[in-house]
Amino acid sequence: MIVIRSLNIIRRLSPVSNLTSCRQCTLPMARRIATCEIRWKRRKTAEEKKSPKIIEYSPKKKNVVDLQGTVDIWRHITVKQLADSMNRSIEDVQEAMLFVKDADNIEPTAQLHDIKIIQEIAKKLGTRIRIVAEPTLISGDNEMKDKDVTPRPPAPSDLLKPRPPVVTVMGHVDHGKTTLLDSLRGANVASGEAGGITQHIGAFTVTLENGEKVTFLDTPGHAAFSSMRARGAVATDIIVLVVAAEDGVMAQTKEVISLAKEAQVPVIVAINKIDKPEADIEKTKRELYQMGLALEDFGGDIQVIPISALKGTNLDLLAEAVSTQATIMGLKSDYSGLMEGVVVESKTDQRRGKLSTAIVKRGTLRKGSVLVSGLAHAKVRGLFDHNGKPMDKAEPGTPVEILGWRELPLAGDLILEVESEKKASSVLRYRQHEAQKEKAEQSLEEIRKKEEEHLAKYRAERDARRLAGRFRLRQGPRAKEVLDDDGIPRVSVIVKGDVHGSVEAILDVLETYTGHDKCRLDIVHYGVGNVSESDVELAKSFNAIIYAFAVEPPAKITSDVPIRLCNIIYRLIDDLKEEISSKLPPVEVEEILGEANVLQMFSISEGRKEVPVAGSRCTKGVLKKSQKFRLVRNGEIVYDGTLESMRHLKNEVDTIKKDVECGLRLKDSKVIPQAGDILVCYSTRSEPQKTDWDPGF
């Protein structure tokens, strides 16, 4: 109260307008009250805050382009879309297209792929154009709707033109498939293959003597490359089945026949190696007929050509048979529109990047095209033929090497061309979403199983806590996130290959390993391309072996990581089997030395104890006191151990030969032998254990 009265007195004596500095009361108190004119100062308004010195300028006028009368166009626009964009009738656009070069197809649904042609049409109609991106479907929330892309419907018959046939040469290993193709195209590919065994799909075009072009695919005949042969059967028009005349029908021959029947592909049989003395053509024909092939000699329609690929015998007849079969089939394709094809093989080149060998099935592939294959996409930067020469375009039925993939496509996948990279991104988003959805559905059952196990464990712990009381049950130490070693040996591997097909074949063989209870086989990483430094570091972390299949190791290897170079698949598997066998513990192997029949049991006194002794006669081999003995009674083992004593008459001996009687005293005196029992003398030794893994070849 005293402070308030003092403050009122000061206010009456000194008005606020005359105060130029703060006055504070000098009363002895902890809290001070300030009274000054700043406390009652009026704040400035927004207009008063503006400085009169600021000069305001009017904004500059933007250059506005008059776009009235301008038509929006884009690549792959249809004739109808062009007419709608120009606000003209379709008849006017079609009439203008008659005076434009290379504007052949005037159908309303026909797409115009060349921007220059569209510009020429617009010029004929007297309109200005503006090149824009193709409009996409916009959903209600103003986001692009991702959709997949599918092959186009069949083209009308008037757009179809003849194309070269795709012929796949298949058969058993070492029956002369690659030698046949070498003779047809005048090259020597077989000498370049490791061990003379084809381990890749080779695709190339051959011009026959009559001028016709044929695309040949050479597939491996080894048992491990069954997936490659399956892809060759799907991507082909005609199968040339090569069968050696001295071997006849073999395992891979039967597989090719079944693949041809499933894919419904016509077959031409080439009986090779007819120049060998042990060749039997008629026997080979009978075996093929028994496999279900309707040969011409037995009233069927399958042609059989006896040839010698090494000497070039009857190769002209085989080429004529292929040409005749292609003519009968009437192979045609649409050369216009977006490209469709299939991936034959894919690889990573150290200098050029990711490459794929493909066969064009429809449309024409050119540089700059945007492709989608599975979860990979590319903008084509280069096209090359089988000899590595650049190509301007690839038409249907042509094998081509494509350069420009962002990711490596999988062999056997379908290749589809899309209009733009924006469309490719949309397709990839959709496919990735569907792949994740499918993966989630597949793993849903495993997730539910683990969830049930977790709930069962939780309920058991909860019930135990309830029974023990609140303070009686204490939580122990936290369980280790990384469990201790279970004691089972393991072999970790990293697989790097030159092409996707080889890596796929190796992984398929590794999947046949079933001995994980004895030695685990872990695949740490796999990929296509040369061995990199990151692969070496990964192998060092997991103590893994790097298998480099037909690829090069790093130039400088600083660590002691084992890198096994190999170019033949069965040698890789043999090395891996030896590595697994070296990890297995040695096994005890028994060797039977001799047998004895118990004739009578009698007891001897040893101190105050009666000790049983088996009076026996050796019937097989030799009995040795230092080895182990097994007492067998009615097929059951009663005793397995050592002897305490072996005597012949009254003398202690070390060995008893055949047909000699002896007295045998077991180490365990509680076991009482009986007449008719069998005593088996055996020895044990440790031998290195070998894996029983059978990859099938």
C-alpha positions in Angstrom: 0.0 0.0 0.0 2.9 2.4 0.8 4.4 1.8 -2.7 1.1 2.5 -4.5 0.6 5.7 -2.6 4.1 6.9 -3.4 3.6 6.2 -7.0 0.4 8.2 -7.2 2.1 11.1 -5.5 4.9 11.0 -8.1 2.4 11.0 -11.0 0.5 14.0 -9.7 3.7 16.0 -9.2 5.3 15.1 -12.5 3.1 14.7 -15.6 4.0 11.9 -18.2 4.7 14.5 -20.9 7.4 16.1 -18.9 9.3 12.9 -18.0 12.5 12.5 -20.0 14.0 9.7 -18.0 12.8 6.8 -15.9 12.2 7.5 -12.2 12.4 4.6 -9.8 11.3 4.6 -6.3 14.0 4.4 -3.8 12.0 2.5 -1.2 13.8 -0.4 0.4 12.1 -3.3 -1.4 13.1 -6.2 -3.5 10.9 -5.4 -6.5 11.3 -2.1 -8.4 8.6 -0.5 -10.5 9.7 1.7 -13.5 7.6 4.6 -14.7 8.6 6.2 -18.0 7.0 7.6 -21.1 8.2 4.6 -23.2 5.6 2.5 -21.4 2.7 4.6 -22.8 4.2 5.2 -26.3 1.8 4.7 -29.1 2.8 2.2 -31.8 3.1 3.4 -35.4 0.6 2.2 -37.9 1.6 0.3 -41.1 1.4 3.5 -43.1 3.5 5.4 -40.7 6.2 2.7 -40.8 6.8 3.3 -44.5 9.7 5.5 -45.2 9.0 8.5 -47.4 12.4 8.1 -49.0 11.6 4.7 -50.6 11.0 5.0 -54.3 8.5 2.5 -55.7 8.8 1.4 -59.3 6.1 -0.3 -61.4 6.8 -3.9 -62.3 8.2 -4.7 -65.8 5.8 -6.2 -68.2 6.5 -9.7 -69.1 7.0 -10.7 -72.7 3.7 -12.5 -73.6 3.9 -14.6 -76.6 0.7 -14.8 -78.5 0.0 -18.5 -78.9 -3.3 -18.2 -80.6 -3.4 -20.4 -83.6 -0.5 -22.6 -82.4 -1.1 -26.4 -82.4 0.4 -28.7 -79.9 2.0 -31.9 -81.3 4.1 -34.7 -79.9 5.9 -37.8 -81.1 3.8 -40.8 -82.0 0.7 -38.7 -82.4 -2.2 -40.3 -84.3 -3.9 -38.8 -87.3 -7.1 -38.3 -85.3 -5.3 -36.6 -82.4 -3.6 -34.3 -84.9 -6.9 -33.4 -86.5 -8.4 -32.7 -83.0 -5.4 -30.6 -82.0 -5.7 -28.5 -85.2 -9.5 -28.3 -84.8 -9.8 -29.6 -88.4 -11.6 -32.5 -89.9 -9.8 -35.8 -90.4 -10.5 -35.5 -94.2 -8.5 -32.3 -94.3 -5.5 -33.8 -92.5 -5.6 -37.0 -94.7 -5.7 -34.8 -97.8 -2.7 -32.9 -96.7 -0.8 -36.1 -95.9 -1.2 -37.2 -99.6 1.2 -34.3 -100.5 3.8 -35.2 -97.7 6.6 -37.7 -98.4 6.7 -40.8 -96.3 3.2 -40.2 -94.9 1.9 -43.4 -96.2 -0.6 -44.6 -93.6 -3.5 -42.2 -93.4 -5.7 -44.3 -91.1 -7.2 -42.3 -88.1 -5.4 -44.7 -85.7 -2.1 -44.6 -87.5 0.8 -43.1 -85.5 3.2 -40.5 -86.9 6.6 -41.3 -85.4 8.7 -38.7 -87.3 8.4 -35.1 -86.0 9.5 -33.7 -89.4 6.5 -35.4 -91.1 4.1 -33.9 -88.6 5.7 -30.4 -89.2 5.3 -30.8 -92.9 1.6 -31.8 -92.5 1.0 -28.7 -90.3 2.8 -26.5 -92.8 0.5 -27.8 -95.6 -2.5 -26.8 -93.5 -1.0 -23.4 -92.7 -0.8 -23.7 -88.9 2.0 -23.1 -86.5 3.1 -25.9 -84.2 4.6 -26.3 -80.7 6.3 -29.6 -79.7 5.1 -30.8 -76.3 5.2 -34.0 -74.3 2.4 -36.4 -74.9 -0.6 -35.7 -72.6 -1.1 -38.4 -70.0 -4.2 -39.5 -68.1 -4.7 -37.4 -65.0 -6.6 -38.8 -62.1 -8.9 -36.9 -59.7 -6.1 -36.1 -57.3 -4.0 -34.7 -60.1 -1.4 -37.5 -60.0 -0.3 -39.6 -62.9 -1.8 -43.0 -63.0 0.8 -45.7 -63.5 -0.1 -48.5 -65.9 1.7 -51.4 -67.5 2.4 -51.7 -71.2 1.5 -54.8 -73.2 2.1 -56.0 -76.7 0.0 -54.5 -79.4 -2.9 -56.5 -80.9 -2.2 -58.3 -84.2 -1.6 -56.0 -87.1 -3.9 -56.1 -90.2 -2.8 -58.4 -93.0 -2.1 -55.5 -95.4 0.7 -54.2 -93.1 2.5 -57.6 -92.8 5.7 -58.2 -94.8 7.9 -61.4 -95.0 10.6 -61.6 -92.4 13.7 -63.9 -92.0 13.0 -67.1 -90.0 14.5 -67.6 -86.5 16.1 -71.1 -86.4 17.4 -72.6 -83.2 20.0 -75.4 -83.4 19.6 -77.7 -80.4 20.7 -81.1 -79.3 22.9 -83.1 -76.9 26.4 -81.9 -75.9 29.2 -82.6 -78.4 26.8 -83.6 -81.2 28.2 -81.0 -83.5 25.8 -78.0 -83.2 28.4 -75.2 -83.2 30.5 -77.0 -85.9 27.3 -77.0 -88.1 26.8 -73.3 -87.6 30.5 -72.7 -88.3 30.2 -74.4 -91.6 27.0 -72.4 -92.5 28.5 -69.0 -91.8 32.2 -69.7 -92.5 33.5 -68.9 -89.0 35.2 -70.9 -86.2 33.2 -70.4 -83.1 33.7 -73.8 -81.6 37.5 -73.2 -81.0 36.6 -70.1 -79.0 34.4 -71.9 -76.5 36.0 -73.2 -73.4 36.4 -77.0 -73.6 34.6 -77.0 -77.0 31.3 -76.7 -75.1 28.9 -73.9 -75.9 28.0 -72.0 -72.7 26.1 -69.1 -74.2 23.3 -68.5 -76.7 24.9 -67.3 -79.9 22.6 -65.3 -82.3 23.7 -64.3 -85.8 22.3 -63.9 -89.3 23.4 -66.1 -92.2 22.7 -65.4 -95.9 22.1 -68.7 -97.8 23.1 -69.4 -101.4 19.7 -68.5 -102.7 20.0 -65.0 -101.1 17.6 -65.6 -98.2 18.5 -64.5 -94.7 18.1 -66.8 -91.7 18.7 -66.0 -88.1 20.4 -68.8 -86.2 20.5 -69.4 -82.4 23.1 -71.8 -81.0 22.1 -73.2 -77.6 24.3 -75.1 -75.1 23.8 -78.9 -74.9 25.2 -79.3 -71.4 22.7 -80.5 -68.8 23.2 -77.4 -66.7 21.9 -75.0 -69.4 18.3 -76.3 -69.6 16.9 -72.8 -69.0 18.8 -71.5 -72.0 17.4 -74.2 -74.2 13.9 -73.4 -73.0 14.4 -69.8 -74.0 15.7 -70.8 -77.4 12.6 -73.0 -77.9 10.3 -70.1 -77.0 12.0 -67.4 -79.2 12.3 -69.6 -82.3 10.3 -70.4 -85.4 12.0 -73.6 -86.4 14.1 -76.1 -84.4 17.0 -77.9 -86.1 17.6 -81.0 -83.9 21.2 -82.2 -84.3 21.7 -85.9 -83.4 25.0 -87.7 -83.7 24.7 -90.8 -85.9 27.0 -92.9 -83.6 25.3 -91.9 -80.3 21.7 -91.6 -81.2 19.1 -90.2 -78.8 20.6 -88.9 -75.6 19.4 -87.1 -72.5 19.4 -83.6 -73.9 17.9 -84.9 -77.2 14.8 -86.1 -75.3 14.6 -82.7 -73.5 14.6 -80.8 -76.8 11.9 -83.0 -78.2 9.7 -82.3 -75.2 10.4 -78.6 -75.4 9.5 -78.6 -79.1 6.2 -80.3 -78.4 5.3 -77.9 -75.5 6.1 -74.8 -77.6 4.5 -76.4 -80.8 7.5 -75.5 -82.9 8.2 -77.5 -86.1 11.4 -79.6 -86.0 13.9 -80.5 -88.7 16.2 -83.4 -87.8 19.9 -83.2 -88.8 21.7 -86.5 -88.3 25.3 -85.4 -88.0 28.7 -87.3 -88.1 27.6 -89.7 -90.9 31.2 -89.9 -92.0 32.3 -91.8 -88.9 32.6 -95.6 -89.3 30.4 -96.4 -86.3 27.5 -94.2 -87.6 24.1 -95.9 -87.8 21.6 -93.6 -89.5 18.7 -96.1 -89.5 19.1 -96.9 -85.8 19.0 -93.2 -85.1 15.8 -92.7 -87.1 14.1 -95.6 -85.2 15.1 -94.1 -81.9 13.7 -90.7 -82.9 10.5 -92.3 -84.1 10.1 -94.1 -80.8 10.4 -90.7 -79.1 7.3 -89.5 -80.9 8.8 -87.7 -83.9 6.8 -88.4 -87.1 9.7 -88.7 -89.6 9.1 -88.6 -93.4 10.5 -92.2 -93.7 7.8 -93.4 -91.4 4.9 -91.5 -93.1 5.2 -88.3 -91.1 6.0 -84.7 -92.1 9.3 -84.1 -90.2 12.3 -83.8 -92.6 15.5 -85.8 -91.8 18.8 -84.6 -93.4 21.9 -86.8 -93.0 24.9 -84.3 -92.8 28.5 -84.0 -91.9 29.1 -80.6 -90.3 32.9 -81.1 -90.2 33.2 -81.9 -93.9 30.2 -79.9 -95.1 28.3 -82.8 -96.6 24.6 -82.1 -97.5 24.6 -78.7 -95.9 22.9 -77.3 -99.0 20.1 -79.8 -98.4 19.7 -78.7 -94.8 19.5 -75.0 -95.9 17.0 -75.9 -98.5 14.9 -77.7 -95.9 15.0 -74.7 -93.6 14.0 -72.4 -96.5 11.1 -74.7 -97.5 9.8 -75.0 -94.0 9.9 -71.2 -93.6 8.0 -70.7 -96.9 5.3 -73.2 -95.8 4.9 -71.4 -92.5 4.6 -68.0 -94.3 6.4 -66.0 -91.7 5.4 -62.3 -91.8 5.6 -59.4 -89.4 4.7 -55.7 -89.0 7.6 -53.5 -89.8 5.9 -50.3 -88.5 5.0 -49.0 -85.1 6.6 -49.7 -81.7 9.2 -52.4 -81.5 8.6 -55.7 -79.7 11.3 -58.3 -79.1 12.8 -60.8 -76.7 16.0 -60.8 -74.8 18.3 -63.7 -75.8 21.3 -62.9 -73.5 22.5 -60.0 -71.4 25.9 -59.1 -70.1 28.0 -56.2 -68.7 31.0 -55.0 -70.7 33.8 -53.2 -68.8 34.1 -50.5 -71.5 30.6 -50.2 -73.0 28.4 -50.9 -70.0 25.2 -53.0 -69.9 24.4 -54.9 -73.2 21.8 -57.3 -74.3 21.4 -59.5 -77.4 17.8 -59.5 -78.6 15.7 -60.6 -81.5 13.2 -58.1 -83.0 9.8 -59.7 -83.3 7.7 -56.7 -84.5 8.4 -53.1 -85.5 11.7 -51.5 -86.3 14.2 -50.7 -83.6 16.2 -47.4 -84.1 18.6 -45.3 -82.0 16.9 -43.1 -79.4 14.1 -45.6 -78.8 13.0 -46.1 -75.2 12.7 -49.7 -74.2 11.2 -51.5 -71.3 12.0 -55.1 -70.3 10.9 -56.5 -67.0 12.2 -54.1 -64.4 14.8 -52.6 -66.7 14.6 -49.8 -69.2 16.9 -48.3 -71.8 17.3 -45.4 -74.2 19.1 -47.0 -77.1 22.5 -45.4 -77.7 23.8 -48.0 -80.2 22.8 -51.0 -82.2 25.4 -53.7 -83.3 25.2 -56.9 -85.3 26.8 -60.2 -84.4 30.1 -59.1 -85.8 30.1 -55.9 -83.7 29.4 -53.5 -86.7 27.0 -50.6 -86.0 23.5 -50.8 -87.3 21.1 -47.9 -88.1 18.0 -50.0 -87.5 16.9 -53.6 -86.7 13.9 -55.1 -88.5 11.8 -58.1 -87.5 13.7 -61.4 -87.4 17.1 -59.7 -86.9 19.4 -60.4 -83.9 20.8 -57.1 -82.5 23.0 -56.1 -79.6 21.5 -53.2 -77.7 23.6 -50.6 -75.9 22.1 -48.2 -73.4 20.4 -50.2 -70.6 20.1 -48.5 -67.2 19.7 -51.9 -65.5 20.6 -55.3 -66.9 17.5 -57.1 -68.4 16.9 -60.7 -67.7 17.4 -63.2 -70.5 14.0 -64.4 -71.8 12.1 -61.3 -70.9 9.9 -59.4 -73.4 11.2 -56.1 -74.8 8.6 -53.4 -75.5 9.2 -49.9 -76.9 7.3 -47.0 -75.3 6.7 -43.5 -76.4 8.9 -41.6 -73.9 11.0 -42.0 -70.8 8.2 -40.6 -68.8 6.0 -43.5 -69.9 8.9 -45.9 -69.2 9.1 -44.6 -65.6 5.4 -45.0 -65.2 5.6 -48.6 -66.4 8.5 -49.4 -64.1 6.7 -47.9 -61.1 3.7 -50.1 -61.8 5.7 -53.2 -62.3 7.8 -52.7 -59.1 4.6 -52.1 -57.2 3.1 -55.4 -58.5 6.4 -57.3 -57.8 6.4 -56.1 -54.2 2.8 -57.0 -53.9 3.4 -60.5 -55.2 6.4 -60.9 -53.0 4.3 -59.8 -50.0 1.6 -62.3 -50.8 4.1 -65.1 -51.1 5.8 -64.3 -47.8 2.4 -63.8 -46.0 2.2 -67.4 -44.9 5.8 -67.3 -43.4 4.9 -64.0 -41.7 1.8 -65.5 -40.1 3.8 -68.6 -39.0 6.5 -66.4 -37.3 3.8 -64.3 -35.7 2.1 -67.3 -34.2 5.5 -68.5 -32.8 6.1 -65.1 -31.3 2.7 -65.0 -29.7 3.1 -68.5 -28.3 6.4 -67.5 -26.8 5.0 -64.3 -25.4 2.0 -66.1 -23.8 4.2 -68.7 -22.2 6.4 -65.9 -20.7 3.4 -64.0 -19.6 1.8 -67.0 -17.8 5.2 -67.8 -16.1 5.3 -64.2 -14.8 1.8 -64.5 -13.5 2.5 -67.7 -11.7 5.7 -66.5 -10.2 4.3 -63.2 -8.9 5.3 -59.7 -9.6 8.7 -59.6 -7.9 9.7 -63.2 -7.9 10.5 -63.6 -11.7 13.3 -61.5 -12.8 14.2 -60.9 -16.4 17.5 -62.5 -17.2 20.1 -61.1 -19.6 19.0 -60.1 -23.0 19.2 -62.8 -25.6 21.9 -62.4 -28.2 20.8 -61.0 -31.5 23.5 -62.9 -33.3 23.2 -66.6 -32.3 26.3 -68.7 -31.5 27.7 -70.9 -34.1 25.8 -74.1 -34.4 28.9 -76.1 -35.2 27.8 -77.0 -38.7 30.6 -76.1 -41.2 29.7 -73.8 -44.1 31.0 -72.8 -47.5 30.2 -69.2 -48.6 30.5 -68.4 -52.3 30.2 -65.4 -54.6 29.4 -66.1 -58.2 30.3 -63.6 -61.0 29.7 -64.5 -64.7 30.2 -63.0 -68.1 26.5 -63.3 -69.1 23.2 -63.6 -67.3 22.5 -67.1 -68.7 25.7 -68.5 -67.3 25.1 -67.1 -63.9 21.5 -68.4 -64.0 22.7 -71.9 -65.0 25.3 -72.0 -62.1 22.6 -70.9 -59.6 20.3 -73.6 -60.9 23.0 -76.2 -60.3 23.7 -74.8 -56.8 20.0 -75.1 -56.0 20.3 -78.9 -56.3 22.6 -79.1 -53.2 20.7 -80.8 -50.3 23.4 -81.5 -47.8 22.9 -78.4 -45.6 22.6 -80.6 -42.5 26.3 -81.7 -42.9 27.8 -78.5 -44.6 25.9 -75.4 -45.5 26.3 -73.8 -48.8 25.6 -70.0 -48.7 25.4 -67.9 -51.8 26.5 -64.5 -50.5 26.2 -62.6 -53.8 26.0 -63.1 -57.5 26.1 -60.9 -60.6 27.2 -60.3 -64.1 30.5 -58.6 -64.9 34.1 -58.7 -63.8 35.1 -59.2 -60.2 35.2 -55.8 -58.5 36.9 -54.5 -55.3 33.5 -54.4 -53.6 33.1 -58.2 -54.3 36.6 -58.8 -52.7 35.6 -56.8 -49.6 32.3 -58.7 -49.4 34.1 -62.0 -49.7 36.5 -61.0 -47.0 33.7 -60.1 -44.6 31.9 -63.5 -45.1 35.1 -65.6 -45.6 33.7 -66.5 -49.0 35.2 -67.9 -52.2 34.8 -66.0 -55.4 34.1 -68.0 -58.5 34.8 -65.9 -61.6 33.2 -67.7 -64.6 34.8 -66.4 -67.8 35.5 -63.0 -66.2 38.6 -61.2 -65.1 39.7 -60.6 -61.4 40.7 -57.2 -60.2 44.1 -56.0 -61.3 45.4 -55.6 -57.8 44.3 -58.0 -55.0 45.4 -56.7 -51.6 43.7 -59.4 -49.5 44.0 -63.1 -49.4 40.5 -63.8 -50.6 40.5 -66.9 -52.9 39.4 -66.2 -56.4 38.8 -69.3 -58.6 38.9 -68.6 -62.3 36.9 -71.1 -64.4 35.3 -71.2 -67.8 33.6 -74.6 -67.8 30.7 -75.2 -65.5 31.4 -78.8 -64.5 34.9 -77.8 -63.4 33.4 -75.1 -61.2 31.1 -77.6 -59.6 33.9 -80.2 -59.1 36.0 -77.5 -57.3 33.1 -76.6 -55.1 32.5 -80.2 -54.3 36.1 -80.6 -53.2 35.7 -77.4 -51.1 32.6 -78.8 -49.4 34.3 -82.2 -48.8 37.3 -80.5 -47.1 34.9 -78.9 -44.6 33.3 -82.2 -43.6 34.7 -84.0 -40.5 36.4 -87.3 -41.1 34.3 -90.5 -40.7 35.1 -93.6 -38.8 35.3 -96.6 -41.1 35.0 -100.2 -39.7 37.1 -103.0 -41.1 36.1 -106.6 -40.1 39.2 -108.6 -39.2 37.6 -111.9 -38.1 34.8 -113.7 -36.4 34.5 -116.4 -33.8 31.7 -118.7 -32.6 31.1 -119.1 -28.8 31.1 -122.9 -28.1 30.8 -122.8 -24.4 30.8 -120.4 -21.4 32.8 -121.3 -18.4 33.9 -119.4 -15.3 37.3 -119.0 -13.8 38.2 -117.8 -10.3 40.1 -114.5 -9.9 40.5 -113.9 -6.3 37.1 -114.2 -4.8 35.3 -113.4 -8.0 33.9 -115.7 -10.7 34.8 -114.3 -14.1 33.0 -115.6 -17.3 35.1 -116.7 -20.2 33.9 -117.5 -23.7 35.3 -120.7 -25.1 35.4 -119.9 -28.9 36.7 -121.0 -32.2 37.8 -118.5 -34.9 35.8 -119.1 -38.1 36.9 -116.2 -40.3 40.0 -114.1 -40.6 42.1 -113.3 -37.6 41.3 -112.2 -34.0 43.5 -109.6 -32.5 43.5 -108.8 -28.8 44.3 -105.1 -29.3 41.2 -104.4 -31.5 37.6 -104.1 -30.6 35.1 -106.9 -30.3 31.3 -107.0 -30.7 29.2 -109.7 -29.1 26.1 -110.5 -31.3 23.2 -112.6 -30.0 20.2 -113.3 -32.3 21.1 -110.4 -34.5 21.3 -107.9 -31.6 24.5 -106.4 -30.2 25.0 -107.3 -26.6 28.5 -105.9 -26.0 30.8 -103.6 -27.9 34.2 -103.0 -26.5 37.7 -104.5 -25.9 39.0 -107.8 -24.4 40.6 -108.2 -21.0 42.4 -111.5 -22.0 42.9 -113.8 -24.9 44.4 -117.2 -24.3 45.2 -120.3 -26.3 45.3 -123.3 -24.0 47.0 -121.6 -20.9 49.1 -119.1 -22.8 48.2 -115.4 -23.2 48.4 -114.6 -26.9 47.9 -111.5 -29.1 46.3 -113.1 -32.2 44.2 -116.2 -33.0 44.1 -117.6 -36.5 41.3 -119.3 -38.3 40.1 -122.7 -37.0 41.9 -122.2 -33.7 40.1 -122.5 -30.3 40.7 -119.9 -27.7 39.3 -118.4 -24.5 38.1 -114.8 -24.7 37.4 -112.7 -21.6 35.5 -109.5 -22.1 36.4 -106.2 -20.4 33.0 -106.0 -18.8 32.6 -109.0 -16.5 28.9 -108.4 -16.1 28.3 -109.5 -19.8 27.9 -113.3 -19.8 28.5 -115.0 -23.2 26.3 -117.9 -24.2 26.8 -120.8 -26.6 25.8 -119.8 -30.1 26.8 -116.1 -29.8 29.1 -114.6 -32.4 32.1 -112.5 -31.6 33.2 -110.0 -34.3 36.7 -108.6 -34.2 37.0 -105.2 -36.1 39.2 -102.1 -36.3 38.3 -98.5 -37.0 40.1 -95.8 -39.0 39.4 -92.2 -39.9 38.9 -91.4 -43.6 38.2 -88.0 -45.1 34.5 -87.6 -45.9 33.2 -86.7 -49.3 29.9 -85.0 -50.2 27.2 -87.1 -51.8 26.0 -84.1 -53.8 25.0 -85.2 -57.3 24.3 -82.1 -59.6 23.0 -84.4 -62.4 26.0 -84.4 -64.7 
